[in-house]
Amino acid sequence: MRLLIGGASSKIFHLKEFGEAISKYGIEYRLVNDVDIIDGYPSRKISNWVQSTSQFNRLVRDYKPDAVFVDRQRHFGIAAIKSNIPVIMHLRGDFWKEIEWAKNTVYKSFPKNIVIKKWEKIGEENFKGSKIIMPICKYLEKIVQEKFPNKPTYVLQSGIDSAKWYYEKGMQLQHPCVGLVQGAVIWGKTEELLTLKKVLEKLPNITFYWAGDGPYVQEILQELKKYPNFKWLGKLDYPEKVRQFLSEIDVYALISGIDMSPLTLQEAQLMEKPVIATNVGGIPELMEDKKTGLLVEKGNSEDLIEKISFLLENQKESKQMGITGRKFVEGNFSWEKIAKEFVKKVKLELNLD
């Protein structure tokens, strides 16, 4: 079986790991940056607004894929659908909720409103034309099944190579500290960081380091930078600087309004850090509450204060959570396990040997 994988440049690192994993089970793959092959309006690059499908057609003609795997809803997927190639869509987030948030925030005004409506239309074409939709967690699978009850769906969780996550000295941080690695791209996720205002005030002797960037970063910084125990590090190089950061922190926190399968939560557990995460979306599927870390309720700053304090004051329990966390991730999210299940499901659905 030949699989053509088209994805975003930011996900190439992980898609390559995915490709190498499935290749061990008889799947030949070719990985491309989707917009390098075909793009169009409303791409951020105006020069890409008018493009033909010639490059995509040439790629398909030369490679002859049995299926196309996409990890976002773009022109690449539509081109595959129009070429009558089975499309397997890996859905990483709640597309419909994210579109709604975008319409009510950065894409609210004209002409950005036209842009987001176009992306919405492109997304719906991808969903309707895809052969299989593979949401990244069980929580998201329920949403997909409600919208497309007759479409085959299978959960395809994100795998991770545990060997790449090990202690690496490189950052000087003030202790005790809590580390956060999360972007500021979607407001519905990002706004939960404002819960930290009361936390920063109540825990002045604990330093909070945030690594991340995005269009909403200033909305967060204007509220949190006034606290001396809050430090913004910007976006860290992946994976080296992220690994160094996770090596040095005492506790990892994921303070999110909604998330499906945040990779940094897996990474922090592989680094044997006790984790704290908001009890929303697919987050509870990536950790074991009270075993690898602690879940906190959305918007509850007092809950967050209590659990951060517990982890920092009880080193024995925290250390054990970190050890258990690594074992949990290794046992449930290895690429070997993810790849084996993927190949089995795809060959069954596409009637391929």
Secondary structure, DSSP 8 states (H G I E B T S, - for coil): -EEEEEE-GGGHHHHHHHHHHHHTTT-EEEEEEHHHH---TT-SSGGGSS--SHHHHHHHHHH--SEEEESS-SHHHHHHHHTT--EEEEE-S-HHHHHHHHHHTTT-STTHHHHHHHHHHHHHHHHHH-SEEEESSHHHHHHHHHH-TTS-B--------GGG----------SSEEEEE---S-HHHHGGGGGHHHHHHH-TTSEEEEE--STTHHHHHHHHTTSTTEEEEE---TTHHHHHHHHH-SEEEE--S--S--HHHHHHHHTT--EEEES-TTGGGGS-BTTTEEEE-TT-HHHHHHHHHHHHH-HHHHHHHHHHHHHHHHHHS-HHHHHHHHHHHHHHHTT--
